[in-house]
Amino acid sequence: MNIPVAQISAVPMIPLSVGAHRVVQGVSVEHVCGEPELSVERDHDLMMRITQAALTALGTKVDKPTLFEPQDEPMKEAVHAS
């Protein structure tokens, strides 16, 4: 049984060069999943986009090292009817 793994990295060429199959582009070495210089809301949005890219990577079948990048646009919240 294979368990998919996605690695979030600020320097994605390193895990890609050693054969990691699912690599997600992070922000910086100190803050891989966020940017403390942003407002709280924008930092949270960035973190969610990186997390969504990692979840997409986990659900994607790959057979070679692949880089996944967070979406440029903020995620839209689903609208639910009551």
N, C-alpha and C positions, 0 to 999 in steps of 0.2 A: 504494500500500500504506500503510495506517495502522498505526502502532505505538501501542498503548495506553500511557498514562502515568498514574501515580498520584502525586500530590503530597501529602506529609505536612507538615502545617502546624499550629502552635500557635494561629494566628489564621486559621481557615479562611474567615472571611468575606471576606478579601482575595482569595485565589485564586478563590473562588466568584464574587465580584463582577466579576472580569475575564474570566470564562468558562472557567476550568479545569474540565474535565468530571469528573474523579475526584479528590476531595480527601479525605484521611484526617486525622481529628482527632489532633493530637499533644498533648504534655503542656505544655511551656513553650518560650519562645523560646530559652532557654539550653540546654535538654535536650529536644529535640523527641521523641526516641524512648525516653525513660527518665526516671527520677526518682532522682537520687543520694541522696536522703534515705531511700529505702527500703532494706531489706536487699538483699543481692546477689541472693538467690533471687527476691524480689518484683519487683525492678527488671528482672531477666531475664524474668520472666513478663509484665510490662507491655510490654517491648520485643517479645516474641514475639506478644502480642495485637495490637499496632500493626502489626507486620509481616504478620500474618495478615489484618488488615483491608485492608492495601495489596494483598496478593495477591488477595483477594476482589474488590477494586475493579478490578484488572486483568482479571479474568475476567468482569466484569459489563458487559453492553452498556448504554450510556447514550446519551442524545441531548440532554442538558442538564446543566448543572453539578449534581453530586450529592455530598453529604457522606456519607462512610463513617466509622462510629465503631467503635473496638475493642470487643470483647465485654466485659461486666462480669465475667464468670466466668473464672477461670483456664482455660487450655486443658487438656484431658485428654490424657494421653499414650496413644497406642494400645497395646493389649496384644497381644503377638505370642506365639503358641504355638511352642514349640521342637520 
